[in-house]
Amino acid sequence: MSSINDNGIFIPVIPLLEASEIEKDKKEIVSGDLISVRPYAVVPGDEDVDVPNEEDVLLGSGDLNLFLNEQKRGLTAKLQDLGKIFPDDKELITIHEASIVMILKHSKNLFQRFSDAVDSVENMLRKQLIQAIGKEVQASDFAEYMTFHNRKLFKPDYVPSLFCYAIRRPDHSPEGIVSIDSDNGSGNESIYSIVKKLDGGEMRFPISAATKISFGGERYVHAWVSYQFSGALPAGLKVIARARQFSSFILMIGTVTAADEFQPKEAVIVQNKDDLLIPLLSEVIPTPKAFKKAVESLSQNQRNFAKAFRSMQLESTLFAICVVQIKPQLEKLLRLPDDSLTKEIRLTQDLMKLFIEYQIPSDLISFEPEEGVSYSSAERVATVKRHVAAVQEMIAAAKQKEIDDARQKAKFDNPIPTSSLLSSIRSGARLASVPSAPIQTSNTADFLCATLSRRCAVVSDDESDFDDDCDDDWGMECCEGPEIDSYEKEEEPEPESKEPEEPEETQKNENSDDQGKKEQKEPNLERASGSALLDFTKLPGILNKRFDELDTDAALHATILKTGEIWNKKFQKGLLSDQEEETLGEEKQQLEKSKAFDLLDALSRSGALTIDAASFHVVVAATHCFDETLINTIVKDNVNPIEKVERSSLIISSTIHEESPSELIKEEHLERVKNGPSSHLFVG
């Protein structure tokens, strides 16, 4: 059996390259050779086709035919040797079985040699590519290049921009920032998204089964195109919200469930130098072509179930962020002029505390103007301050009553023996001999109160003893009342002339904001009524259809974004305190959500008041997936990933902006893109 081998048979696979002129290669074709090798895949009959005047690295036909003739000679000699060892008779192993085994062994070695040769050529090309660039390109380097490439490719109005927005009113300092950052290996940086600002009507979001709040403000739609190579982990995304000192806003994260409805899944109040980090998880779903291929062999019921579930997945790709500014809404709620709370830091903090911790109705502290009377901004703010101070005094009194009740209950539940009482009184100071009526009581607690009252009425020789006794936990509560956190009395400005004015004019001033809002709402809706982007829920279906039609490689996947389970928060308890850090699990997240919803309920009067100072961002994500690593995509697949990602960006950008690709690209790049892999995007 050891004689059945392919030893001595030449394997005509060698990673050998030779510089030769094409014309010389043509002349080496000889009639009768086993093969005829022509450069650049010129087939017989097309000899007149012009080929580039370049050097060909393939071996000539003469050399290749010599290799094949040597292999043929070795196979013939090996078969003859096997015929001598295994005669063609009725033995168990004949020349036929031996020949088959030998040829299979030779085929195995031939395939292995071919694989090694290809690996050798690829390794050589990989080294040359690294040498040409100066380093081995990583996925983070490719992301950096695509940012540079998009700036060169797109017109200024359509260049992807950083997802980082300042939370501010016009002509005011920012309250904070909200951004979506990505960990690109060299540090955190905000993602670049294709963005379009929209005009539209109001939207709503529920905070309970009975309350839905309407909100207006700015509306944006973003598209984020990421790319993932084989073996690489998805980019680590995170939502980052930072507030400045004495500033605050409400952050909500969720999905869009209807044309005019946002479903918040997470909510948190960010204030006073809070630094909140919310991780985002990404989940890619199958491409449209892959989905069609997977369900084509299923039954009708199975196909209907798969389609219904996929429609839910597509709608889940509408990731949304809503930011509500607190100060402008407080001014609207309390009927205060614009910017009146900008410098009222303490009042703003107290109002938030009353709404969040005690859930005080806004009617108790809002300004109620009298009909026909004109009020200045200072008068309105002063009135609100008095209302807040009165509510705080009431809360402090209620707290003190609870403390008194608890102390009284403790006195009856835990009476102190009379002997211990007398010894504790005498230990602090000498009792003066003042004739008095005996204390008539049958209760130890009453005896304690009466004795201490008499003790405080006696003038002691040492005044410090009196002070020590009064500071005792069982000392007189009557020595000093509870301290109430109230505003210092300010000299209120003289009210302006309070002569009655025309009722129509007063009503016009009070409702000017609402009328302006209504006048601005209707034309915006009319102008955007024909846009497919007015209804956010249509966007995933439109993108899915475009991916199916234009993504010829079936590499562009819709991606679902959702928040992670553990959040990270950095905060300062006080101005002089060091920054602390804590993790927010499910329980703390729910607590933060409850606080935010309580404040939103107060700011909107349980949905009766529209929130105007809000910004709404809808993010759709897509991932271009490659089957190989970055280097292997270039070397093994001979694919330029820049052109592939460029095509994906053009598909999504033209959908978001509702423009043809030719309107998005600069003139100097238009001809190149039209003649490249994205040429089919310009058809029609």
C-alpha positions, 0 to 999 in steps of 0.5 A: 500500500505504501507504493500508492502515492504521488511521489515524483509527480510535478505539481504545476502550481508555483507563486512565481511572477515574471515581468514580460511584455504582452506582445512577447507573450502573444508570440509565445502561443504555439499550436498544439500546446495544452493551454493558451494563456492570454493576458487580461482575459482575451478570449480566442477570436478577440485577438484584435482587442486593444490591451494596455501597454503594460507589463504582465506579471503572469508567466507566458504560455510556453512556461505554463505548457512546460509545467503541464507537460511535466505533470502529464509525464509524471502521471503517466510514469506513475501509472505504469509503475502501479501497473507492474505492482498491481496486475489487472486480475481478480485480486482485492486491489487492482490497478484501477483502485490503485490508480484512483487512490494515487490520483486522489492523493495527487489532487489533494496535494494540488489543491493544497499547493494552490491554496498556499500559493494564493496565500503567498500572493495575498500576503505579498499584496498585504505587505505592499499595501501596508508599506504603501500606507505606512501602517496596517489600517484598522476600522477606526482609521477607516471611520476617520477617513470616511468622515474626511471623504464625506466632507469632500463628497457632499455639498455643504448643506448635505454633509453629515454633521456631529450629533451634539446639540446645545440646549438653549433658548435664542440669545441665551447661554446653553443649559447643557448639551446632549450628544450621541458618542461612539467609542472609535478606539482612540476615544469618545467622539460624537457620531456623524449623522445625516440630518434634516430639520423638519417643519410640522405640527405638535406631537404628544407623549404619554406619562400615564394612562390618563395623561398625554402631553403635547409638545412643539419646538424643533424637530430633526430626523437623523440617519447614522450609517455605520460599518462593521467588518468581520471579527470586529465588535460593534461601535460602543454608542452612548447618549451623554447629557451634561448640565451646567451649574444652576441649569436643568432640563428633562431628557426622554428616550424612546421610540416613535409609535405614531405619526404624532406620538412619541413613547418615552421609555426612559426619562431623567432630570439633568441639573447642576453639573450632572454628567449622565452616560446612557449606553446604547445597544445596537441590533442589526436585522436581516436585509430585505433580500435576505428576508425574502430569500428566508421566507420564500419556502415557508407556508402562508401562515408562517410567512405572514407571521414573519412579515408581521414581526419584521414590521415591528422590528422596522418600526423599532428602528425609530429611536427618538430623543426629546429634550424639554427646557424647564425654565421657559415652561415654568414661566409659561405655567406661572404666567410670568414674562419671558426670561423672568426666571433666568436670574431667579436661581433660588426660586427655580430650584424651590419650584422644582422641589415643590413640584417633584417632592411635594407635588404641589398644584401649580394653581397654588403658586402661579400668578393670577392677574386681575382683569383690567390691571397691568402688572410689571415683570417684577410684580409678577415674580414677587407675587410668585415668591410670596406664594412659594414662601407661604407654601414652604411655611405651611410645609415646615409647619406640617413637618414640625407638627409631625415631629412634635407628635412623634416626640409626644408619642415617645414621651408616653411610650418611654417614660423617664423615672423621676429619680433619673429626671431629678439627677439629670437636672441637678447635674447641669447646674445648681437649682435656686431656692425659690419658693414655689408651689409643688408640682401636681402631676401624676405623669412622669412626662408632665412632671418633666415639662413642668420642672424644665419650665420652672428651671428656665424661669430661674435666674442661675448664678452661672448663665452658661448652665441655663444655655446648656439646659435649654440645648438638651434634647428634652429642653424647651421646644418653646425656646425657639421655633422652627426655621422656615426657608423663606425669601428675604423681604425685598423692597417691592417696586412701586406698582405701575399705574393700575388704571383699567384698560380695554379688556380686549387689549388685556386679553390680547396681551395674555394670549399673544403667545397662544395666538402666535403659535396657532398662526404659525402652526397652520402654514407649516403643516400645509407646507409639509403635508406632502412630505413623506417625512411628516409621518416618521412611521413611514420612514423605515418602510421607505428605507427598507424599499430603497435598500431592496432596490438599490443595495445590490450587495445586500450588505445594508442592514437596518439597525435597532438602537435601545438603551442599556441596563446600567447607566453612569452618573457623575454629580456634585452634592454641593458647590464645594463638594468633589464630583461623585459617581454612581451607577443607576440600575433598574430601580434607580432609573425607575425612580428618576423616571418618576421624578421627571414625569411628576415634573412634566405633569406639573409643567403641563397641568396634567396635559392641559398646557402645551410644552413649547421649549422642546427639541425632538430628534428621531434617529434611524441607524443602518449598518453596512456589514462586510464579510471579511476584515478591512484588509482582507476585503481589500486584498482577498475580495479585491473590493474597495470598501470606500465605494461600497460605504459611499453608495450606502450613504448616498442611498440613505442621504437621498431618502432623508433629504428627498433629493436625487444623488446628483443634487447632493454631490459636488460637481468635481466628484459627480462624474466619478460616482456616476461611472463607479459602483453607484452608477445605478443610483442615477438611473431615472 
